Amino acid sequence: MAQVKEKSDKKSPAKKKKKAAAKTSSKTAPKADPKPKSGSKPAPEPAAAPKKPEEAAPHRSLYQDFDALSEYLTEVSGRSQEVIREFAVRNQDLRRLTGEIPADPLNVGEAFQEMLKGLSIDPGTVLQRQFNLWGDYAKLMATMSRKMAGETVGPAIKPSSGDKRFTHPAWDENPMLDFVKQSYLIFARWLETTISQLEFEDEHEKKKAEFFTRQFIDAFAPTNFAMLNPEVIEATLESKGENLLKGLKNLLEDIDRGHGELSIRQADLEFFKLGENIATTPGKVVFQNEIFQLIQYTPTTEAVAKMPMLIVPPWINKFYILDLQPQNSFIHWLVDQGRTVFVMSWVNPGPDLKGKTFEDYIKGGLFEALDAVKKATGEEKADTIGYCIGGTMLSTALALMAKKNDDRVNSATFFTAQADFKESGDLLLFVDDEQLDAIEKQMDAAGGVLEGRAMATTFNMLRSNDLIWSFVIDNYLKGKDPARFDLLYWNSDATRMPKNVHLFYLREFYQRNRLARGEMIMDGETLDLSAVDIPIFMQAGETDHIAPHNSVYRTARLFASGDNDNVEYMLAGSGHIAGVVNHPDKHKYHHSTNEALPATLSDWKAGATRHPGSWWPYWIAWLNKVSAGETTARQPGDGGLSIIEDAPGSYVKVKA
């Protein structure tokens, strides 16, 4: 609803008080709604009579005028009850309201339990560490006392350089907030170091306790509480509490959209339309079966490389992460480089596909895609790209093809993909027998598929401050509308996974690491990555929390462990997404190269050369060396495959 300033009313006796209450160091006075809702009590007027120039108003704390703040909160409280009553009447069948699922959508309870379990391992060490905590708090009290006395004194503890939660000036200027912030940081540091120093019988349990302790610490940050967050206080004063009411509506809408489970919106889900303002690179669907559609993109050059390119994206996410918008689309850029580009668009499976296996996805997916590319272009071989789990499947398929003397793949490029999972990071914490059994039961209850939201929540927990709590604050406390951000829209567009495919992936790769060990059997063959003898290019991201760059390096070494001397590893700046999707025109980040593959990653880094900007030009130069030759540009439908529909196709539009 539009907000405008009210005109100054000299007859209002509370005018000066209200203006001072709402004034902050960086914001304007609160704005009143010119059309208040019927039945609601008018909020106090913020305007004040003009002051003489010499009457400079003193700086006021956000928390000084409790009268205005309490009046806004009282008003919103009454209106909120009406909103909740209406929601309960409309949604009487929601599972959370009826108690069928626990009311802990952000897994705070599990984090708390795992933390307490860890602390109970060694009470003696915890007791000793308690004295350290008391000492740190004593230093804080002394520091704050000196500060309150007017001394200039530094803080007892500071947030880490990358912590964006405490950037508002009030966290330093307001004594109460400064004390709360430092108390939290001291306790968080103590808790993390205490858990790390405890002796666990099982290393997996220790890492699990450390992970969930971080989750607990993140959940109980003071920034997550409305009356302690100065940004929320500012929004409440400026909007007269409308932000909290809007936040409540956002919360209830997200619960409604998740059918009783909290489904946090990270982006405006109505703004983006596939094929209209996202995933817009021109192309045609030229093949489909029950598990994927194959898109062939329209060329933009008169001549193209002789060898076609097949992209194998992950089926955990949708392919258009590589085709968000023209200015950051990898697919669009690759077409412009003179490549005939095909991409697999995986189906969003329902219970009817619950019996599909990992081997089915290789044979009915990748192998059929290679056959289709051959029909469309007439070429016997194709270059390939595998992204994330798509790269894991491509690695597995290449090992199988090596056993079968199948040479349809000319080269393989991997985007943040793992085949060796020994050092695959925090995701290993979710693959013990207990949790896999729970996931299996969850999939059985859903008809044999894993709902996309479940996997998305796990990934979000790996960066909970950025991907969970920042949206809790913006959506539910500040009452903001979701952002129109293409990447976040894609991140919210989750897909389901068939039970057998997903359990095989978690058990055989993450839990047992069979492919890397040379123990995986498929189609009667024992797979061996060292038998793969084609050019390999492996891209990794420096800050990747899903496929850690050390894990990707181990995978590169596996490919190079045989006679293959054409394996290259490249390390890009940023993480799992931005490290891949980095258009050269953006001039962002950096990348490091080293054609050698020494025994350790530290040795590779010591001999690497760092370059500014995107790695895409470096990679296309590598590809041109291993995939030479030109031919006339190929149009979709000109070969042995007919056009089915326009890109991006219908499979990608199916919502989970």
N, C-alpha and C positions, 0 to 999 in steps of 0.2 A: 504494500500500500504506500502511496506517495507520502512523503514527509515534507513539511514546510515549516518555516519559522513563524511563530505567532508575533503579531505586532506588540510593541511595548504598551503595557497597561499601567498607567501611573496610579490607578486606584487600587492596585493589588498590593496589600501590605507584606505579603511573603515573597515579593519579587526578587529582592536582592539576595535573600537567603537561598532561593531555589537556583539562581544563576551560579552562585558560588558553589552550591552542592554539586552541580553538574559539570563545572569547569574542570578540565584536566590540563596537564602540561602540553598536550599535543592535539586535543580535539576541540570542536566547537560545542556550544551549548546544545542540550537535547532538543530534539525537534518534535513538536506535537502533531498528532494526526488531525487534520482538519475535519475529518468525518469519523468521529468515534463510533464504535459499534453501539447499537441500541442496548440500553440496559446497563451499560458500563459506566463507571464513575470517571468523570473527567480527570485527567492527570494534572498535577500542579503546573502552572505556567513557568517556563524557564526564563523568560525574558526579564530584563531589569532596566530600571531607569538609567539614562546615560550618566556616566561619571565624568567629573572634571578630569582633564589630562593629568593633574598632579596626584589624583587619587588612584594610584596603581594598586590593584588588588593583590593581596599576598597569595603565594602559591598554596594551594589546598590539596590535601590528600584525597585520593579516590574514595576513601572510607570515612571522611569527616562528616558528611551530611547524611546521617543515618535516617533522618526523617523522610527525605525524598526517596531514598532507596527502599526503605521499609514500606512506604506507601505504594510504590510500584509493585513490589513483591506481593503485597496483600491483594492488590487488584488482580495480578496475574494468577495468584493461587486460586481465587474463586473461579475465574474463567477456565483454568486448567481442569478443575474438577468436572466442569460441564463437558469439556473435550473428552476426558477419560470415560465419563459415563456413556457418551454417545458412541465411543469406540467399542466399549464392552458390549453394548446392545447390538452393534452391527457385526461383531465378531465373536459370538458366543461359542463357536465351534473350534476356535484356535487351540492348538495343543498346549501352548504354554499357559493359556488362561485356565485350562482344565487340569493342569498339573501333570500332563503326560510326559513332558520333558522338563528338565531342571531349568530354573530361571537364572542361568549363569551364561549368557550368550558370549561373553568375552573370556571365558575360561579362567576367571580370577580364582575361583574355588580350587581348581586343580593346581594352579600355580602355588597357592597357599599351602595345600596339602603336601606337595612335593618339597617345598621349602622346609616345612616343619619336619618332614621325614629326614631330610638331610641334616638338620640341626640336632635331631635326636641320635644321630650316629655316634657322636662323641661329646656328651654333656660337659666333660671336664675341659676340653679345649674351648667350648662355647663360653664356659664360666670365666676362663682366663681371658678370653677375648673381650668379655664384658667390661673388664677394667680398662681396656683400651678405649672402648666406646665412652665410658664415663669421663676418661681423660680428655677425649676430643670435645665432649660437650662442655667440660669445664673451661677449655680454651675458648670455645665459642661464647660462653657466658661472659668471660673476661673481656673478650674483644667487643661484644655488644655493649657492655657497660661503659667501656672507654669511648665508644662511638656515641652513645647517648649523652655522655658528658661533654661532647663537643670536640673530641680529639679526631684527627684524621688518621684512621687506622685501616689497614687492609683486611680483607675477609679471612676467616679461618679456613675456608675452602671455596674454590671456584668451580663452576660448571666446566665440563670439558669443552674444548674449542669447537667441537661439532654439535654441541647441544643447543638446539634452537628454542628450547622451551622457556628459557628465562631471559629473553632479549628485551622485554619491555622494561623501560627505565625504572618503573615502580619496584621491581624486584631488588634494586640497589638503593633507591631513594627512600622507600618506606621502611622504617625500622622493623615493623611487624613482619612484613613480607620478606625482608632480608633475613630475619631470624628463621622464619619458616623454611625458606629456601635452603639456607645453610644446614639447618637441622636435618632436612630430608637428605641432602647430599652426603652428610656425615654418616647417617644411618645406612644409606645405600652402599657407600664404600665399605663400611664395616661388614654389612651382610654379605656382600660379594666376596670380600677377602676371607671372611670366616668360612664360608662354604668351600672356597678353593683350598683352604688349609686342612680341612677335615680328611681323615683317612677312611676311604670307602673300600669295601672288599671287592666291589665290582666297578671297573672304570666307567662302564656304560651308565650305571646308576649315579655316579658322581657327575658326569656330564649332563645327565637329565636333571639332577638337582640344581646345577649351575644355571641351566637354561631356564627352568621354571622360576628360579629365584629372580632372574632378570625380568621375567614376565611380571612377577609380583611387584618388583621395584617400579617398573614402568607404570603399572596399573594404579599405584597409590602415590604417584607424583602429585604435588599440590596443584599443578596446572590443570589437573583433571577435575577439580572441584570448583564449582561456580563462584563461591564467595571468597576463594583464595586466588582466583585468576584475574589480574587487573584488566586484561583485555575483555573478559566477560563482564566485569563491573562497568567498564566504559560503555560497552554495547548496551547494557541494561539501563544505564543512566540516559544514554542518548535516545534509546527507543522507548523509554518508560516501561520497560519490561516486556515489550513485544518480542524481543529476541528469544526469551525463555518460552513464551507461548508458541512461537514458530518452531523452536527446537523440539518442544513436546510433540507438536504435530508431525515434524520430520521423523521423530522416534517411532511414533505409532504407525506412520505410513511404512516405515522400514520393517516393522514387525508384521504388519499386514501383508506386505509384499513377500516376506519370507514365510508366510503361512504359519506364523507363530514363532519363528526363529528370527533373531535380529539379523537383518541383511543390510549392512551399512552401505549407503550409496557413496561411491567415491567420485562420481561424475554425473552430469545431467543425462539421464537415460533416455530422455525424449528428444534431445537436440540432434544427436547423431543418427543418420540413416545410411545403412550400408548401401553402397553403390551411388549415393547422392553426395554426401560430404565426407565420407570415409570409405576406404577400400574402393577407390574410383579409377584405378589404372584400367584402361580399356582392354577387354579380352573376352573370350568366349569359353563356356564349358563345353568340352569336346568328348568327354567320356565320364561315365559314372557307373558305380555298382552300389551294393548295399552299405559299404563302409566309407567311400570317398567319392568326391567329384574331382575331375582333372580340368584345370583352367589353363588355356593357352593364351598368352597375351599378344596383343596387336603390335607388330614391330614399328619402330619409329625411325629406322635407318634403312637405306636401300639394300645394303649388304649386311649379312649377319655371320657370326661364327658358324662353322660347319657343324660343330658339336652342339646339340641342344642342351639346355640346363633344366634339371628337375629338382625342385625344392621340396624337401620333406619336413614340414613343420611338426611341432608337437601336437598330439591329439588332446593333451590336457588343456591347451588354449587354442584359440582360433588363429588361422593363418595370417590374418590381416595386420598383425603386429608388424609385418614386413611391408605393409601397404596402407599406412594410416592416412596420410594426405600427401599430395604431390611433392611438397617441399621436404618431406622426411621419409619418403617411400623408397625402400631398398629395391623393391621389384621394379618400380618406375625407372629408377636410376640404372638398374641392370639392363633393362630393355634399351635404354638410351646408349648403353655401351656396345650395342650390336649383338645381343644374345637373344636366342629364341627361348623364352622363359615359360616353363610349366610349373604349376604349384598344385600340390595335393590339398584339397579342402576336406578334412575329415568330417564324417557324419557326427551329429550330436546324438549318441545312441540312447535308445530306450530299452525297456526290459526285453523286447524281442531279440536284441543282440547280446543278451547276457552270456550266452554260451561261446561267444567269440574268444579266441585265444591270441596270445602274442604271435604265435606262428601264423595264424590267420591274417593278422595285420601285416605281416611280412609278405606272405604269398598273395593274399587277396588285395593287399594294399600296394606296397612298394613294387613287387614283381609285376603286378598287372599295370601299374603306372608306367613302368619301363617298357612293357609291351605296347602300351597305348602311345607313348612318345615315339617309338619306332614306327608305328603305323602312320602317325601324323607327319613325320619328317623323312622317313625312309632311312634314317641313320641307325646303324647297328649298335652304337654306343651313345651314352649320355654322360655329361658331367652332373654331379649331384651336390646338394647342400642339405645337411641335417642339422636342425635347430633343437637344442635341449633333448628331450626324450625322443624326438624324431631322429636326432643324431645317434642316440643309444641304439635305436632300432636299425639305423643305417649301418652302424658298426657290426651289429649282430648279423645282418643280412650279408655284409661283405665277407664275414668269416664263413658263412654258409656257402656263399657263391664261390669262394676260393676252394672249398671242398668239392663242389660240383663242377668245377672248371667253367663257371659261368662268368664271361668277361664283358657283360653289357654295361658296366660302369667304367668310364674312362678316368675320372678323378673324383675325389670326395673332399668336400670342405665341411668343417664342423663349427657351428656357432655354439659356444658355451655348452658343449656336450661331453658326457662322461661315458666311458666304458669300464673304467676302473673306479670302484666306489669306496675304496678303502679310506680315503680322506675326503669324503663328500659332505662334511660339515654337519650342521645341526639337524638336517633332515634325517640323519641316522638315528636320532633320538626317538623317532616315531615308528621304528620298524622292529621293535622287540616283539616276541610272540604274543604277549598280552595285548598290545595295541593293535597288532594285525588281526587277532581274533575279534577284537571289538569292531574294527573296520569291516571285517567280513560279515558280522552280524548286522551292521548298519546297511551294507549293500543288500543283504538278503531282505531286510525290511523294506528297502526301496525298490524291490522287484528285480534285483540282480545287477544294479548299477550304482556307482558312487556319484552322488549329486555333486555338481561342480562347486557349489558353495563350500562344501566340506574341505576340498583340496585348497580352495582359495584362502580359507581361514588359516590353514596350516602355513601356507606361504606368507600370509600377512603377519603371522606370529613371529616370523624370523626377523621382521623389522617393525615391531609393534608400535613404537612411537610415531613412525612415519606413516604406517599403513592402517593403524587402528585408532590410536588415541588422538592423533591430530584431527581425524574426521569426527570423532566423538565430540571434541571441543567445538569444531566449526559447525557441525550439523545440529547438535543437540543443545549446546550451551550458547553459542553465538547466534544460532538460528539462521545460518547462511544457506543460500541455495547452492546445490551441488555445482561444481565447476564444469565448464564446457572444455574439457581437456581430453583430447583423443586417446592418449595413452591410458588414462584412468578409466575411460569408457571401455577400452579393450580389456583392461584388467578386471572389470566388473562383468564382462560377458563370458561367464564360465561355461564349461561343457561337462557333460557326464562321461563316465568311463565304464566299460563292461567289467564285470566282476573278475573274470578269469584273466583278462589282460592286465588289469591293475594289480591284482595280487601276485601275478607272475613277475611283474616289474619290481614290486616292493620286495618280494622274497628272494628272487633269483639274482637280482642286481644289487639292491641296497643291502639286504640282510646277509646274503651268502656270497656275493661277489663272484659268481660262478664263471662269467665270461672272462674276467681278468685272470682267474685261476686256471683257465683252460679246462674247466669241468662242465661247461654247458653243453647239453646234448639237444639237438634240434634236427628233426627230419632224419633221425638215425645217425647223425654225424656229430662228432665231438669237435666243437668249434675252437679255432686257434687264430687269434688276431695277428700273430706274427707271420701267418701264411698270406696275408693280404699284401699284394704287390702292385699297388697303383699309387699315383701321386696323392699325398694327404696334406691338407692344410688345416691346422687347428687354431681357432681363435678362442681366447679366454678373456675374462674381465677381471681387472685388478681387485675390485670390491664386490665381486659376485658372491652372493650369499646362498645361491641355489646350486650352482656348479662351481665351487671354489677353484681358482686358477691353478692351485697345486694339484688338485684332482685331475683337471684337464691335462696338465703336464704329464702325469703318470700315464694317462691314456695315450698321449703322443708317443711316449717311450715304449708302450706296448706294441704299437704299430711298427716302430723302428727296431724292435727286438729281433726281427728276422733278417732277411736280405734286402728289405726295402730301405733304400738310401734317399728316398724323395719324400721325407716327412718334415714338415715345417710347423713350428709353434710360434704364435704371435700373441702378445699380451697387450690388450687395449685398456685405455683408461675407463673408469666407471664400472658399472655392474652388469647384471644379467640382461637388462633391456637396453639402457643407454650405451653400454659398451658395444652393443651390436648395431642398434639403430642410431647411427651417427653420420648424417649426410655431410659430405665434404664441404658444401656451401656454408655449413654452420660454423666451421672453424673452431670446433670444440674438442676438448680432451686431448689425448695423445695416444701413441702406440709405440711399443718397443719390439724390435726384431732381432733375431739371431738365427742364422741358418743352421747352426750346430745344435745338437741335442745332447749336452753332457749329462752325466749321471744324476746330478741334482739340479733342482730349480734354482737354488742360490747361485750355482755356477753358471747357469744359463743367464740369469739376471746380470751377473758380473761381466759377461761378455756381450750383452745386448746393447743396441743403439736405440736411443729414444728419439722419436720424431713427433712434431706437433701435428694436431688435427686428426682427421679421420683415417682409418686404416683401409677403407674401401679402395682407393687408388693403388695402394701397395698390393692388395690381394688381386685386383683385376690384372695387374701386370704379371703376377705369378700365374694366374689362370691362362692368360694368353700364351705363356711359354709352354704349358702342358696341354693346351687345347688349341692347336693352331688350325689354320685353314678358314676360308670364307665361302659363302654361297649367297644366292639371291634370297632376300628376306622372305620368310614364310608367313602366309596369312592363315589364321585359324579357319579350318574347314577346307583348305586347299588340298590337304593330304588324304589319308585314308580314313579320317574320322570326320563325322558330320557335327555341325553345331547343334547343341542342345538348348542353351540359353545364354544370356549375357552374364559376364562376370559381375559380381563375385559369386554368382550361383545361389541356389536355394538352400543348400545344406548349411552354409554358414549363418543363415538367418534364423535357424531354429534355436529358440531360447531354452536354456536349461530350466 
